[in-house]
Amino acid sequence: MWDGNDLRALFIRRKDAAAAGLTYTPQFSADMITWNNSNDTPTLLADDGTNQIVSVPYPAFAPGQNGSFFRINITLAP
């Protein structure tokens, strides 16, 4: 999502993720080889009682790098 000043990635997560043992980790990459975890706390944008839409800001990349790749790493606790 681009508002002219702030580039953010949006994703949907389960509202009960913690109780279900799910962890959502946003990751960014400039080359799709090296992935970096976001250290930002997701911002809640919407909640329908079951799912939530959240956003995290894109990180600043080194000059000449294009940080155009984003993914969510989802893990399930044993």
C-alpha distances in whole Angstrom, upper triangle without the diagonal:
4,7,9,10,8,6,5,6,7,11,14,17,20,21,25,23,26,29,28,28,25,23,19,18,15,16,15,17,18,20,20,23,23,20,19,19,16,19,16,17,14,13,14,12,15,18,20,23,23,19,16,12,11,9,10,9,10,14,16,17,21,21,21,19,16,14,12,13,12,14,16,19,21,25,28,30,34
4,6,7,6,5,7,9,11,14,17,20,24,25,28,27,29,32,32,31,28,26,22,21,17,18,16,18,18,21,21,24,24,22,21,20,18,20,17,19,16,15,17,15,17,21,23,26,26,22,19,16,14,12,12,10,10,14,15,17,20,20,20,18,15,14,13,15,14,17,19,22,24,28,31,33,37
4,6,6,7,9,12,13,17,19,22,25,26,29,28,30,33,33,33,30,28,24,23,20,21,19,21,21,24,25,28,27,25,23,23,20,21,19,19,17,15,17,14,17,21,24,27,27,24,20,17,16,13,13,12,13,15,16,19,22,22,22,21,18,17,16,18,18,20,22,25,27,30,33,36,39
4,6,8,11,14,16,20,23,25,29,29,33,31,33,36,36,36,33,30,27,25,22,22,20,21,21,24,25,28,27,25,24,24,21,23,20,21,20,18,20,18,21,25,27,30,31,27,24,20,19,16,16,13,13,16,15,18,20,20,20,20,17,17,16,19,19,22,24,27,29,33,36,38,42
4,7,10,13,16,19,23,25,28,29,32,30,32,35,35,35,32,29,25,24,20,21,19,20,20,23,25,27,26,24,22,22,19,20,17,19,18,17,19,18,21,25,28,30,31,27,24,20,18,15,14,11,11,13,13,15,18,18,19,18,16,16,16,18,18,22,23,26,29,32,35,37,40
4,6,10,12,16,19,22,25,25,28,27,28,32,32,31,28,25,22,20,17,17,16,18,18,21,22,25,23,21,19,19,15,17,14,16,14,13,16,15,18,22,25,27,27,24,21,17,15,11,10,7,8,10,11,14,17,18,19,17,15,14,14,16,15,18,20,23,25,28,31,33,37
4,7,10,14,17,20,23,24,27,25,27,30,30,29,26,23,19,18,14,14,12,14,15,18,19,21,20,18,17,16,14,16,13,15,14,13,16,15,18,21,24,27,26,23,19,16,13,10,9,6,6,9,10,12,16,16,17,15,13,11,10,12,12,15,17,20,22,25,29,31,34
4,6,10,13,16,19,20,23,21,23,26,26,26,22,20,16,15,11,12,11,14,15,18,18,21,19,17,15,14,12,14,11,12,10,10,12,12,15,18,21,23,23,19,16,12,10,6,5,4,5,9,11,14,17,19,20,17,14,12,11,12,10,12,13,17,19,22,25,27,31
4,7,10,13,17,18,21,19,21,24,23,23,19,17,13,12,9,10,10,13,14,17,16,19,18,15,14,13,11,13,11,12,10,10,12,12,14,17,19,21,20,16,14,10,8,5,5,6,7,10,13,15,19,20,21,18,15,12,10,10,7,9,10,14,16,19,22,25,28
4,7,10,14,15,18,16,19,22,21,21,18,16,12,12,10,12,12,16,18,20,18,21,21,17,17,15,13,15,13,12,9,9,10,9,11,13,16,18,17,13,10,7,6,4,7,9,10,14,17,19,22,24,24,21,18,15,14,13,10,10,10,14,15,18,21,23,27
4,7,10,12,15,13,16,19,18,18,14,13,10,11,9,12,13,16,19,21,19,21,21,17,17,15,13,16,14,13,9,10,10,10,11,12,14,16,14,10,8,6,6,6,9,12,13,16,19,21,25,27,27,23,21,17,15,14,10,9,8,11,12,15,17,20,24
4,7,9,12,11,14,16,15,16,13,12,10,12,11,14,17,20,23,24,21,24,23,20,20,17,16,18,16,14,11,11,10,10,9,10,11,12,10,7,6,5,6,9,12,15,16,19,23,25,28,30,30,27,24,21,19,17,14,12,10,12,12,15,16,19,22
4,6,9,7,10,13,12,12,9,9,8,11,11,15,17,21,24,25,23,25,24,20,20,17,16,17,16,13,10,12,10,11,11,10,11,11,9,6,5,7,8,10,13,16,18,21,24,26,30,32,32,29,26,23,21,19,15,13,10,11,10,12,13,16,19
4,5,5,9,10,9,11,9,10,10,13,14,18,21,24,28,29,26,28,27,23,23,20,19,20,18,16,13,14,12,13,12,10,10,9,6,5,6,9,10,14,16,20,22,24,28,29,33,36,36,32,30,26,25,23,19,16,13,14,11,13,13,15,18
4,6,8,9,9,12,10,11,11,15,16,20,23,26,30,31,29,30,29,25,24,21,20,20,18,15,13,13,10,12,11,8,9,7,5,5,6,9,11,14,17,20,23,25,29,31,34,37,38,34,32,28,27,25,21,19,16,17,14,15,15,16,19
4,6,5,6,9,8,11,12,15,18,21,24,28,31,33,30,31,30,26,25,22,21,21,20,17,15,16,14,16,14,11,12,9,7,8,10,13,14,17,19,23,25,27,31,33,36,39,40,36,34,30,29,27,23,20,17,17,14,14,13,14,16
4,6,5,6,5,7,8,12,14,18,21,25,28,29,26,28,26,23,22,18,18,18,18,15,13,15,14,16,15,13,14,12,10,9,10,13,13,16,17,21,23,24,28,30,33,36,37,33,31,28,27,24,20,17,14,13,10,10,9,11,14
4,5,5,6,7,10,13,16,19,23,26,30,31,28,29,27,24,22,19,18,18,17,14,14,16,15,18,18,15,17,15,13,13,13,15,15,17,18,22,24,25,29,30,34,37,38,34,33,29,29,26,22,19,16,15,12,11,10,10,13
4,5,8,10,13,16,19,22,26,29,33,34,31,32,30,27,26,22,22,22,21,18,18,19,18,20,19,17,17,14,13,13,15,18,18,21,22,25,28,29,33,34,38,41,41,38,36,32,32,29,25,22,19,18,14,13,11,10,12
4,6,9,12,15,18,21,25,28,32,32,29,30,29,25,25,21,22,22,22,19,18,20,19,21,20,17,17,15,12,13,15,17,18,21,22,26,27,29,32,34,37,40,41,37,35,31,31,28,24,21,17,16,12,11,8,8,10
4,7,10,13,17,19,23,26,30,30,27,27,26,23,22,19,19,20,20,18,17,20,19,22,21,19,20,18,15,15,16,18,18,20,21,24,26,27,30,32,35,38,39,35,33,30,29,26,23,19,16,14,10,8,5,5,8
4,7,10,13,16,20,22,26,27,24,24,23,20,19,16,17,17,18,16,15,17,17,19,19,17,18,17,14,13,14,16,15,17,18,21,22,24,27,28,32,35,35,32,30,26,26,22,19,16,12,10,7,6,5,6,10
4,6,10,13,16,19,23,24,21,22,20,17,16,12,13,14,14,12,12,15,15,18,19,18,19,18,16,14,14,15,14,15,15,18,19,20,24,25,28,31,32,28,27,23,23,20,16,13,10,8,6,5,7,8,12
4,7,10,13,16,20,21,19,20,18,14,14,10,10,12,12,11,10,13,14,16,17,16,18,18,16,13,12,12,11,12,12,15,16,17,21,22,25,28,29,25,23,20,19,16,13,10,6,6,5,7,9,11,15
4,6,10,13,17,18,16,17,15,11,10,7,7,9,10,10,10,13,15,17,19,19,21,21,19,16,15,14,12,12,10,13,13,14,18,19,22,25,25,22,20,17,17,14,11,8,6,5,6,8,12,13,17
4,7,11,14,16,14,15,13,10,8,6,6,9,9,10,9,12,14,16,18,19,21,22,20,17,15,13,11,9,8,10,10,11,15,16,19,22,22,19,17,13,13,11,7,6,5,6,9,12,15,17,21
4,7,11,12,10,12,10,6,5,4,6,9,11,13,12,15,18,19,21,22,25,26,24,20,18,16,14,12,10,11,9,10,13,13,16,19,19,16,14,11,11,8,6,5,6,7,11,13,17,19,22
4,7,9,8,10,8,6,5,7,7,11,12,14,14,17,19,20,23,24,27,28,26,23,21,18,16,13,11,10,8,8,10,10,13,16,16,12,11,7,8,6,5,7,9,10,14,17,20,23,26
4,6,5,7,6,5,6,9,10,14,15,18,18,20,23,24,26,28,30,32,30,26,24,22,19,17,14,13,10,10,11,9,12,14,13,10,8,6,7,5,6,9,12,13,17,19,23,25,28
4,6,8,8,8,9,13,14,17,18,21,21,23,26,26,28,31,33,35,33,29,27,24,22,19,16,15,11,11,11,8,10,11,10,6,5,4,6,6,9,12,15,16,20,23,27,29,32
4,5,7,8,11,14,16,19,21,24,23,26,28,29,31,33,35,36,34,30,29,26,24,22,19,18,15,14,14,11,12,14,12,9,8,8,8,8,11,13,16,17,20,23,27,29,31
4,6,7,10,13,15,19,20,23,22,25,27,27,29,30,32,34,31,28,26,24,23,20,18,18,15,15,16,14,15,17,16,12,11,9,9,7,9,10,13,14,17,20,23,26,28
4,6,10,13,16,19,21,24,24,27,29,30,32,33,35,36,33,30,29,27,25,23,21,20,17,16,17,15,16,18,17,13,13,12,13,10,12,12,15,14,18,20,23,25,27
4,7,10,13,16,18,21,21,25,27,28,30,32,34,35,33,29,28,26,24,21,19,18,15,14,15,13,14,17,16,12,13,11,13,10,11,12,14,13,17,19,22,24,26
4,7,10,13,15,18,18,21,23,25,27,28,30,31,29,26,24,22,20,18,15,15,13,12,14,12,14,17,17,13,13,10,12,9,9,9,11,10,14,16,19,21,24
4,6,9,12,15,15,19,21,23,26,27,30,30,28,25,23,21,18,16,13,13,11,9,12,11,13,17,17,14,14,11,12,11,10,10,11,11,14,16,19,21,24
4,6,9,11,12,16,18,21,23,24,27,27,25,22,20,19,16,14,11,12,11,10,13,13,16,19,20,17,16,13,14,12,10,10,9,9,12,13,17,18,21
4,5,8,9,13,16,18,20,22,25,25,24,21,18,17,13,11,8,8,8,8,11,13,16,19,20,17,16,13,14,13,10,10,10,11,13,15,18,20,23
4,7,9,12,16,18,21,22,25,26,25,22,19,18,14,12,9,10,11,9,12,14,17,21,22,19,19,16,17,16,14,14,13,13,15,16,19,20,23
4,6,9,12,15,18,19,23,23,23,20,17,15,11,9,6,7,9,9,13,15,18,21,23,20,20,16,17,17,14,14,13,15,16,18,20,21,25
4,6,9,13,15,16,20,20,20,17,14,13,9,9,7,9,12,13,16,19,22,25,27,24,23,19,20,19,16,15,14,15,15,17,19,20,24
4,6,9,12,13,17,17,17,14,11,9,6,5,5,8,11,13,17,19,23,25,27,24,22,18,18,17,14,14,12,14,14,16,19,20,24
4,6,9,11,15,16,17,14,10,9,5,5,6,9,13,15,18,21,25,27,28,26,24,20,20,19,16,16,15,17,17,20,22,23,27
4,6,8,11,13,13,11,7,6,4,7,9,12,16,18,21,24,28,30,31,28,26,23,22,21,18,18,16,18,18,20,21,23,26
4,7,11,13,14,11,7,5,5,7,11,13,16,19,22,25,29,30,31,29,26,23,22,21,18,18,17,20,20,22,24,26,29
4,7,9,11,8,6,5,7,10,14,16,19,22,26,28,32,34,34,32,29,26,24,23,20,20,18,21,20,22,23,25,29
4,6,7,6,4,7,9,12,16,19,22,25,28,31,34,36,37,34,31,28,27,25,22,21,19,21,19,21,22,24,27
4,6,6,7,9,12,16,19,22,25,28,31,34,37,39,40,37,34,31,29,27,24,23,20,22,21,23,23,25,27
4,6,8,11,14,17,21,24,27,29,33,35,39,41,42,39,36,33,31,29,26,24,21,23,20,22,21,23,25
4,7,10,13,17,20,24,26,29,32,34,38,40,41,37,34,31,29,27,24,21,19,20,17,19,18,20,22
4,7,10,13,16,20,22,25,29,31,34,36,37,33,31,27,26,24,20,18,15,17,15,17,17,19,22
4,6,10,13,17,19,22,26,28,31,34,34,31,28,25,23,22,18,17,14,16,15,17,18,20,23
4,7,11,14,16,19,23,25,29,31,31,28,25,22,20,19,16,15,13,16,15,18,20,22,25
4,7,10,13,16,19,22,26,28,28,25,23,19,18,17,14,13,12,15,15,17,19,21,25
4,7,9,12,16,18,22,24,25,22,20,16,15,15,12,12,11,15,15,18,21,23,27
4,7,9,12,15,19,21,22,19,17,14,14,13,10,11,11,14,15,18,21,23,27
4,6,9,12,16,18,19,17,15,12,12,13,11,13,13,16,18,21,24,26,30
4,7,9,13,15,16,13,11,8,9,10,9,11,13,16,18,21,25,27,30
4,6,10,12,14,11,11,8,10,11,11,13,15,17,20,22,26,27,31
4,7,9,11,9,10,8,11,13,13,16,18,20,23,26,29,31,34
4,6,8,6,7,6,10,12,13,16,19,20,24,26,30,31,34
4,6,6,8,9,13,14,16,19,22,23,27,29,33,34,37
4,6,8,10,13,16,18,22,24,26,30,32,36,37,41
4,7,10,12,15,18,21,24,26,30,32,36,38,41
4,6,9,11,14,17,21,22,26,28,32,34,37
4,6,8,12,15,18,21,24,27,31,33,36
4,6,8,12,15,17,21,24,27,30,33
4,7,10,14,17,20,23,27,29,32
4,7,11,13,16,20,23,26,29
4,7,10,13,16,20,23,26
4,7,10,13,16,19,22
4,6,10,13,16,19
4,7,10,13,16
4,7,10,13
4,7,9
4,6
4
